[in-house]
Amino acid sequence: MLKRRLPRWAEVMKIGILPRWAIGYLAVFLLLAAPNAYSLLKLHQLGTATIPGLNADIRILDCQKRLVDSVLSQLRYDRKYLLMRDPGLHDRLIQARMEFHMYLGQGISIADTEAKKLSFRRIGMHQKRYEALVDAETAHPADTRYRRGEDEATDATLEELKRLEGYAREDVNLKMGVVNGMRRSALRIALASSGLTILCALVIASLVTKSITSPLRRLVSRTREIPAGVFRNDPEVSSIPEISELTSAFNGMCEKLAAVDKMKTDFLSMISHDLRTPLTTIREGTSLLLDRIGGDITEAQKRLLDILYAEENRLIGMVNSILDLSKMEAGMMTYAFDRGDIAPLIDQVVTEITPLAESKKIALMKKTGDDLPQLNMDGERMLQALRNLIGNAVKFTPKDGLITICARAANGGVAVSVEDTGPGIPASKLGTIFEKFSVLDPKSGTGLGLAIVKHIIDVHGGKVWVESGLAQGSRFTFTLSS
């Protein structure tokens, strides 16, 4: 059986961290090497074609200058010799001729175009004609025809040398233009490649970093959900091997934590359900004894039975809280939503809690606005949330304290706050105060009340939070949309 081939991107994602960085650096190196290779190619072209030709033209210009000097020297020695008939002047004339032919030969050998070679040949022809006329005039000094011919030959030679200079300078300018063009082209390419290299380096670094940090951020997000009891596995995605191993280990941990949490929830639910029936029976029996159904009881017996009855009620309340939270976490809690006002619910809870507050000499202050909108809510569950919040405030507020319950319209809905003058909550506990079994004092209860409040408010689409500090009291606030 053939194995299913992974998509190309999936295969790329399987590359490890070090190979990714190595590939990224290699790509940047190639981007840097490409313009350097181009520059080297241009330098090679410049060195093999342009510069040698430019050197040849410069040598031709030098040779042209020497030829002009030689022509003028011959003309000067010729004139002086015809007047003075000095053998020394004739020797210098011959030497100037030899130098002329030497420079002429050099020029022909380095000429790189047909136009220049032809120009040198013409110069040679004019020079031979000039030399022949000078020799003839030397032999027949009285014949003036030779002088006119010499002047014409000299003018023709100088004119051709001037034309040769024009050819050479034109080629020099042309080659210098080529050199400048190469320089500008190399500069543009260097600047463009530098910008492209920086951009590509940033893109490559961003992609490589994102491919590493993206799954890590996802794992961090999943890890932050664990304290809230969310043990959802991270979906299997194509990732680098190192992070894939970390993801697999994380998923395995989540599976075990989810199994342990379910076992704990099932255990608490079962124990709570099994405890509620006998506890209810015991409470009813204690109530009958307090009503003297079984006969008269003494005052000491009555005090003991009152204590038993109160503790039985507290145990039943704890069991009911555990059962409610188990149902909420399992998604089995039923809600009956209906339009209604929250102010009567606040009044009802304040009325219920007033006797307990008075027994602790705690003042209750209620502030409800007249413009509160109606809400879509489950009245019984909202009563449960209000009882837990206000009951907690009464529980933690010392004697002669004050509890303020405020309800006001806010952002098209309602904001309800319960503020007390209790000892406050440490900053280290503020982030976990709404988690189940989170308690400030082990003697204060099971730590399920605020967890139930958060579940109820979340189901109603609202938000709940706390503002507190040590020795500053606490203010719990929740908001609901209308």
FENURLIN-V991940 format. One record per helix or strand of 3 or more residues. SS is the DSSP state (@ for helix, = for strand). FROM is the first residue (numbers start at 1). LEN is the number of residues. If there is no record, write none. Layout:
SS_FROM_LEN, SS_FROM_LEN
//
This chain:
@_8_6, @_17_68, @_87_24, @_114_26, @_145_82, @_241_50, @_299_32, =_338_3, @_343_17, =_363_6, =_375_3, @_379_18, =_402_9, =_413_8, @_427_3, @_442_3, @_449_11, =_463_6, =_474_8
//
